[in-house]
Amino acid sequence: MAVGDTKTAIVKLASDYNKPAWQSNTDYSLGTIVRPTTPNDHVYECTTAGTSGTTEPVWPTTEGATVQDGSVVWTCHIGRLDIRPPEGEEWIIHNIVHGASCELYKTDGTNRIKVDTSVGEGGWLNFNFHLTNSNWYSIKNISGDYAYFGYDGIQSK
């Protein structure tokens, strides 16, 4: 990216806070969203309807990865948006857009520090955020459904 470039990313996220936990021997319809019985910051969308198995599957944690569960196929969705430049780049982000309640964390790669909670139902965070590959921000969706989250104003430093 070059100085002056802008980018907007609209990402569908779903919080694991408000989603029902997976259940065994349960009929699931297309589009149903569940979370693991032990939340892992991801949710899973039923992309092949059917009946879940007798034991909970090993849930993948890569966006778009799938797992077979009885006759159900689940697709992984990450419950947050990481705004992280590639290795060796530094970014300045000017705006973060949120379409639902969210939490914003500063992440150093190993620790997440809560910076703000429930910043509102839609709007912009109009701040300058300095980001590197080892020091970035993460937006977690805490709403009850899919919502858009994005960012713009990227400038390489």
N, C-alpha and C positions, 0 to 999 in steps of 0.2 A: 504494500500500500504506500502511496505517496502522500506527502503533506497536502491537505485540502480534500482528500478523498472522504466520501461519506458512505455509510452503509447502513441499511436498515434490515434487521432480521426479525421476522415474525415467527415465533416458535410456539407451538401448541404444547402446553404443559398441563399436568393435572396433579394436584397435591395428593399425597398419601394420607393427609389428615382426615379428610372427609369421605374417603372411599371405603366401601365395605371390604372386610377381609375375605380372602379366598376361603371357600368351603369345599370339602370333599363330596363326591357323589351328588353334585348339584348341576342342574341344567342352566347353561349360560347362553344368552342370545348374542348375536352379532353386535359389537359396539359396547358391550358391558365393560366397565372399568372396575378392576379390583386392585387391592394392595396385598402383599404377602402378609401372613399372620404375624410375622416379625417385620415391621416396616423397614425398608431399605433405601428410601429416598427415590423410589421408582414406582410406577404404576403399570398395570398390564391391561391391554385392551383385547377383548375377545375378537379375533379376526377369522376364526372358524368356529361356528356355533356347535355346541354339543354338550356332553356331560363330563364334568371333571372327574379325575381319577380318585383313587382311595387314599393316596398320599400326596402331599403338597410337592409340586415340582421344584427343581433347583432353578431359581429365577435368574435369568440372564440380567446383566446390568449395562448392556450396550444398547443405545438407542436403536430401535428397529429390529433387534434380535428377537427370535421367536423361540417358544418352547411348547412341546406337545404335552398335554395334560389330559389323559383319557382320550376322548374324541375332540376336545377343545384345543385350539391353538391360540396362545397368548402372544402378543407383540409388546415389547418393552418400550416404555416412554419414561424419560428422565423427568423428575419432578422439579427441575430447576434449569436455569439458563446460565451457563458460565460464560462470562465475557472475558476471554483470555487470548491475548495475541500469541502468534507462533513464537517458538524459541528464537531469541536474538532480536525481536522487535519490541518496541515500546509504543503504546497508544495513549492518546488523550481522548476520552469519550466525553461528549458534551451533554448528551441527553439519554436518559433511559425511559422508555415508555412502558406503562403497565396497564393492562386491561382489567385488572382485578386486584384484590388485596394480595400483597406480597411481603416478603422479608428480604432485606438486602444484607448480604454478608460480605465482609472483606476476607479474602482467602489467601493464605500464603503457601498453599500447596499441602499443608498438613493440618493447619488450625483454621477454624472458621469462627469469626467474631461477629456477633450480632451487632449491626449498626443501626437498624431501623426496623420497626414492625408495623404491619398493617398501614401502609402508606396511602391507602384509599382505594376506591373503586374506579380506577381509570385515571390517567393523567400522565404527567411528565415529572421526572426528577431532573431538574435543570441545574446540574452541577458539573464540574470538571472532575473526571476520575482519571488518575494516572495508573496505567496498567502495564505489567510486564508478565512474562510467562510464569514467573514464580510468585507474583503478587497481583491478583486479579479480583474481580467481583463476581458474586453469584447471586442470582435472583431466584428465590423460591416462591412458587405459587402456593398460597394458603387458602385460595378460594375453593368452592365446592365443585368446580367444573373446569373444563378447558378454558383457557384465556390466552390472549396474545401478550407477549412480552418482547421487547426489542430494544435496539439502541441505534443511535446515529451520531454523526459528528465525529467519526473516527479521524484522527490525524496521527500520522506516524511522528514520533518524537525524534 
